[in-house]
């Protein structure tokens, strides 16, 4: 069970994020874990099936992430595409 959880998390983890000016910034391990949990919970809450319980939505999202598919993985890929597109602004990072 825990290996599936770690595999799901590693499929979702992003290595960069975009700040206000769309500057790509590398993420720390703690920030990566936080974003993974935030994206999963947000996706489960935004799921339109009102009759299903949160634990069912959560398990469906984790299984989809384990299979490297689903909305959370799509969100990660979209973020990576935006970071790649804004790579020219990386020199604006001053911290």
N, C-alpha and C positions, 0 to 999 in steps of 0.2 A: 504494500500500500504506500509506504513512504517513498519508494523508488518512483512510483507513478507520480506522486506529488512533486518530487524534485525534477523529474523529467518534464512535467507540465510547466513548472516554474521556469525551467531553463529555456523552454520553447517560447515563452512570453517575454523574458528579460530583454530589455533594450540596453544598448551600450552608450547611448547619447540621448540628450533631450534638447529642445529648443527653448531658449529664454525669450524675453519680451521682444528683443530685436531680431528674433529668429537666428540667433547665434548658436551653432551646435556646441554642446559642452559635454565632455565625458562624465559618466555617472559613477558614483561610488557604489560599493556593494550594498550598503544600507539603503541608499536612495533607489537602487534597482529593485530591491525586495519590496520597498514601500510602494513603488509604482505598480508592480505586479499585483499586489493585493488590492490596491486602489482600483486598477482597471478591472479586475475580476469582480469586485463588489459592485462597481458602477454598472458593469454589463449585466450582472444578475438583477440589479434593481430596475434597470431600463427594459428588461425583458417584459414583453407585453402580456405574458400568460399570468393572469392574476390568480388563477386557481391553484397553481403549483406552489409548493413551499420553497422557502429560500434554500434549504439544504438540497432540494432536488435541482434547482437552478444552478447552485454552486457545483454540484457533482457533474452536471451536464457540461458546464463551462470547463471544468478541470479535465474531463475526458476529451473534450474537443481540443483543448490545448495540448494534451498528451499526444493526440493524433496530428498535431501541428496544423490545426485548422480552427475555424471559429472567428468570432468578431474580435476577440482580444488579440489574437495573433495577427489579424488584419490590421488592427490598430498599431501594433508594433512595426509592421512592415511599412505602413503609411508614415510613421514617425521617422523611420530610417530613410525613406525616400526624400522626405522634406529636409532632413539633416544633410543628405548628400547634395540636394539641390542648393542648399544655403552654405555649402562648404566654403565658398568665397568670402563669407563674412567671419570666418574663424579668427582672423587677425584682430577683430574687435574685442575679443575676450581679454580682459585686463587683470583678472584675478587668478 
